[in-house]
Amino acid sequence: MSKNRIEAFTDAVIAIVMTLLVLELHQPKNDTFQAFLGIEHQFIIYLISFVMLAIYWNNHHHLF
C-alpha cells in the first residue's frame, strides 16, 4: 500500500470515530446554563476524547 492510501484510510477512520463520539452527547431539554450542567460530565469526557484523537491524528500526519 502506498503512503497516501494509509493516510486516507486513517483520516477516514478517525473522522468516523469523532462523529460517533458526538452522537453520544444528548441535547439538554432547555437552552439554559443549568440544563447544560446536567450533561457537564459527558461533555468533558467528549472534549478530552476529541482532543486526544486530534493529537493522535496530528502526530500521525507528521509521521507520514
C-alpha positions as CSV (number, residue, x, y, z in Angstrom):
1,M,0.0,0.0,0.0
2,S,1.2,3.5,-0.8
3,K,1.7,6.2,1.8
4,N,-1.3,8.2,0.6
5,R,-3.7,5.3,0.9
6,I,-2.7,4.7,4.5
7,E,-3.1,8.4,5.3
8,A,-6.5,8.5,3.7
9,F,-7.6,5.3,5.5
10,T,-6.5,6.7,8.8
11,D,-8.2,10.0,8.2
12,A,-11.5,8.2,7.4
13,V,-11.3,6.0,10.5
14,I,-10.6,9.0,12.8
15,A,-13.3,11.1,11.2
16,I,-15.8,8.2,11.8
17,V,-14.7,7.8,15.4
18,M,-15.0,11.5,16.0
19,T,-18.5,11.5,14.5
20,L,-19.6,8.6,16.7
21,L,-18.3,10.4,19.8
22,V,-20.6,13.4,19.2
23,L,-23.6,11.1,18.7
24,E,-23.4,10.0,22.3
25,L,-24.0,13.6,23.6
26,H,-27.6,14.2,24.4
27,Q,-29.2,17.6,23.9
28,P,-30.3,19.4,27.0
29,K,-34.0,19.8,27.5
30,N,-33.7,23.6,27.9
31,D,-31.4,26.2,26.5
32,T,-30.2,27.3,29.9
33,F,-26.9,27.0,31.6
34,Q,-28.5,24.9,34.3
35,A,-29.6,22.4,31.7
36,F,-26.0,22.3,30.4
37,L,-24.7,21.4,33.9
38,G,-26.8,18.2,33.7
39,I,-24.6,17.0,30.8
40,E,-21.4,18.6,32.0
41,H,-19.6,15.3,32.7
42,Q,-20.5,13.8,29.3
43,F,-19.3,17.0,27.6
44,I,-16.0,17.0,29.5
45,I,-15.4,13.3,28.6
46,Y,-16.3,14.1,24.9
47,L,-13.8,17.1,24.8
48,I,-11.0,15.0,26.3
49,S,-11.6,12.2,23.8
50,F,-11.8,14.6,20.9
51,V,-8.6,16.3,21.8
52,M,-6.8,13.0,22.3
53,L,-7.9,11.9,18.8
54,A,-6.9,15.2,17.3
55,I,-3.5,14.9,18.8
56,Y,-3.2,11.3,17.5
57,W,-4.3,12.4,14.1
58,N,-1.8,15.3,14.0
59,N,1.1,13.1,15.1
60,H,0.1,10.5,12.5
61,H,0.3,13.1,9.8
62,H,3.7,14.3,11.0
63,L,5.0,10.7,10.8
64,F,4.0,10.4,7.1
